[in-house]
Amino acid sequence: MLIPPLDFGFFSLQKTSLCIKFPRRSLLASFKFVSCFSSLIATNDINPISYPSLKVPPLREKSKLERTKRLKLYSRILHDCASKGSLSLAKVVHGKMIKIEFEPDLHLWNSLVNVYAKWGNFGYACKVLDRMPERDVVSWTALFSGLVNKGCGSDVLGLYCFMKEDGIKPNGHCLVTALKACSLSLELFFGTLLHGEGVKVGVLDVFVGSSLVDVYAKCGEMELAEKVFVHMDKKNVVSWNALLNGYALKGDAGKVLHLFERMTESELRCSKFTLSNVLKSCTYLGNLTWGLIAHSLLIKTGCEHDEFVGCCLLDMYSKCGLAEDALKVFERVQEPNIVAWSAMIDCLDEQGQNQESAKMFRLMRRKGVSPNQHTFATIADAASNLGERLYCEGIHALILKYGFESENILSNALIAMYMKIRSVKNGWQVFTEMSSCNSDSWNALLSGPHDDKTCDRGPDIFRKMLAEGFRPDLCTFTSVLRSCSTRLNVQFGQQVHAHVIKNGLKDNNLVGTSLIDLYAKSSFLEDAELVFCRLSERDLVSWTTLIAGYAQADHLEKAVKCFIHMQRQGVKPNEFTLATCLHSCSKMVMLENGQLLHSMAIKTGHFADMFVSSAIVDMYANCGCLEEAEDAFQGLESGDTVLWNTMLFGYLRHGKGSKVLETFRTMLDKGLEPDEVTFIAVLSACSYMNLVGEGKEHFYSLTNVYGIVPTIEHYACMIGILGRAGKFDEVESFIKDMKLTSSPLIWETVLGACKLHGNDKFGETAAEKLFELDPGSASHYILLANIYAAKGRWEDVRRVRSLMTNRGVKKETGCSCVMVNGQLHTFRAADGSHPKHEEIHMKLKELVYKAVLEGYVPKTEHVLHNVSDGDKVEQLFYHNERLALAFALISINPVPVKTIRIFKNLLICEDCHEFMKLVSGIIEQEIFVRDVNCFHHFRSGICSCQDRFPS
């Protein structure tokens, strides 16, 4: 017997409509059945009102039931059991049929297979199928459907082969079910066989077509999936979803959006599954436009409040940088679960709204929603960004409270959190308490800031990681290389580079960029270039890193050329690239290139960035275009302290001390808070203008008004104010009171003031201190020698120069540069190496002759060598800035330029300063000279510095 006798008292019924009539020959069974129903009604297990057709006819009427009616009755009961009834009742009916030896027809047999399969009782379903005198495609399909619903795809494919052996041809529904089984088990080969079967039997309708698309898409054969899709006569939402989902699984977000666009044109109603895939693609691509379209369709279809779709919307708005819109979506989700809460917390964290993220976490807990591992991982990241140690330790305590301390993902998050807030001890403690760590744990130890003592640990951690047998990955290499780069530990970095090659990551862009940064910062520019050339793909970050490396190493012309090459490769600069190149143009006085970068910043929308705008103002100021710098500065609606400081130093370098103080007052009126750098500019301006009283007021306001602790630069500025005014007694007292005797910068400032006033006694004291504190700097020896030379103490001059020679200190060679026709030309004193040196000397003689007619008298006292006056005049005649000027004049004819721009690496001498003033009136052109300390605009015989030479 297929089914053992069952006691009718053991089944239970759900609320459903049921009509049962009993034949005469099963009278005992009928009474038992009715007795069971009565007991269920008495115990309120079923409601008799729900069974209006449940009537037991008189005994004489039962015998009149015909076979066809009985078949319909049993079929209806089994159908109700399969759809919304119970397996127990189905077993009762089956038992009844066996007991009375009732022979079912094919439909009733199929109903039995269907009910057992749907309830997951596949043993009984197979036994029924085996007992059937004949089976058709419906019988097999009923079993297939049940197995597919339970996820048993592989079993279906085996049974399908038995069906074929039975000589039964599949219909459309059978093929659809079998194809679903192929999708579940990713059976591509069997799916192609079913495709051929469908073609053979001619049942490739929209349902079979959709299933084929789904099989090919899930098996990664998108070309086949699209071919099937294209050749379908009719397409429904299922077929579109299958193809969309395939491209989504493949990660082709662009194709998903393209298909979605085509789908919207077909006027089909999008389901929430379609729109969730579209939203994920928009998130990946950052495509807000199509994300908004998908959102509007969700509202239209009424799916906006669905939790899963709501999370997709949250993620999309978060990745597109719209945290406020994400919050609005979150607020509309009815009773958000932990997934929605975690998504919202993650969104706020990604947008840098760490305080809001922490508030959202607190609100979630107040609502009674328990955080999961993902929530804790996200809030740990937000806590690290907040930088509050107590809050971070509180999150750690909560993780322990909820019993997640053994979760590796959370331990790693805690390590990264502690390392980021520089709580290295706590980070190591979490690491050592882990029962089993992984590569991510070691990477977390290597994470965090790389600008302090934690960088020293990077190489040690890397060594231990290798010793423990862990294989470093991409994250490991980038972190340890960043650590080496910060500490300029190029030797260890080269060892890491060897491991990079060994692990097959030499062409990786991220690792390559980290190597470029290391080599460039360590002045190994050839190695940096070699790594850059070997990159498989050069993105914006790698280009910018190389450009920044050139700029930091003062290879400024190479930096600009690299930027131009980057543009030719079609890589668009970001704000950091622009700021770096503008800085190079500023230092090289490359005005034309700087102007091109300025226009590019406006075109790309980066002009409003504070770093870019500050770099533009600095570039114009350094190139002598103070008016353009002011225009750029005033063209910004708002600016931070950095931008204002840039403008202050621009005025200062151009000798506009009064403008510095005026701008500083405007800055305070606008409510901006000055910082340490601001006061360096203000105090320097006071020194330049000999404003001793005002300088003292600003110095003491540092601490008393703004709570800023004075740095050594501020003290040096104050000494500069007193020294320039000749108040050397106050300088000595100030140094003694402030305990500044150990700083080279202080004594360097004193020495400069002594040279200005010819104070050889105090100058000797300052120089002796500098020889102790900074014996390798040539400028200290030269300043002292100049003081002696001005006093005629030639023996002492020789003694100082001999001291320089004995100590191996070499003076920096003075040079002047001028840009002509886009090419930089460099000149040194008495330089005869230039191809046009004869023409240059002839032009220079012409200029000297005209200057003499205007009253020029060479200041031979500024030639600090014990030679004849004739030799002194000869030396002055061929100073490098004059050679640069003469070359510029012979090169720009016949079309004269408005301004000749020359920049020096040392100070301009007073004689050349006087010569330039006179020449500017003779040639009726502006001459701009930028020396190491100041900017000089010579126009119509007047200099912008008003003949003040900064000490």
Secondary structure, DSSP 8 states (H G I E B T S, - for coil): --S----GGG----S--------GGGHHHHHHHHHHHHHHHHTTSS-GGG-TT-----HHHHTT--HHHHHHHHHHHHHHHHHTS-HHHHHHHHHHHHHTT----HHHHHHHHHHHHHTT-HHHHHHHHHH-SS--HHHHHHHHHHHHHTT-HHHHHHHHHHHHHTT----HHHHHHHHHHHHHHT-HHHHHHHHHHHHHHT---HHHHHHHHHHHHHTT-HHHHHHHHHT-SS--HHHHHHHHHHHHHHT-HHHHHHHHHHHHHTT----HHHHHHHHHHHHHHT-HHHHHHHHHHHHHHT-TT-HHHHHHHHHHHHHTT-HHHHHHHHHHSSS--HHHHHHHHHHHHHTT-HHHHHHHHHHHHHTT----HHHHHHHHHHHHHHT-HHHHHHHHHHHHHTT-TT-HHHHHHHHHHHHHTT-HHHHHHHHHH-SS--HHHHHHHH-S--SSGGGGHHHHHHHHHHHTT----HHHHHHHHHHHHHHT-HHHHHHHHHHHHHTT-TT-HHHHHHHHHHHHHTT-HHHHHHHHHH-SS--HHHHHHHHHHHHHTT-HHHHHHHHHHHHHTT----HHHHHHHHHHHHHHT-HHHHHHHHHHHHHTT-TTSHHHHHHHHHHHHHTT-HHHHHHHHHT-S---HHHHHHHHHHHHHTT-HHHHHHHHHHHHHTT----HHHHHHHHHHHHHTT-HHHHHHHHHHHHHTT-----HHHHHHHHHHHHHTT-HHHHHHHHHHTT-TT-HHHHHHHHHHHHHHT-HHHHHHHHHHHHHH-TT-HHHHHHHHHHHHHTT-HHHHHHHHHHHHHTT------EEEEEETTEEEEEETT---STTHHHHHHHHHHHHHHHHHTT----GGG--SS--HHHHHHHHHT-HHHHHHHHHHHHHTTS--SEEEEEESS---HHHHHHHHHHHHHHTSEEEEE-SS-EEEEETTEETTTT----
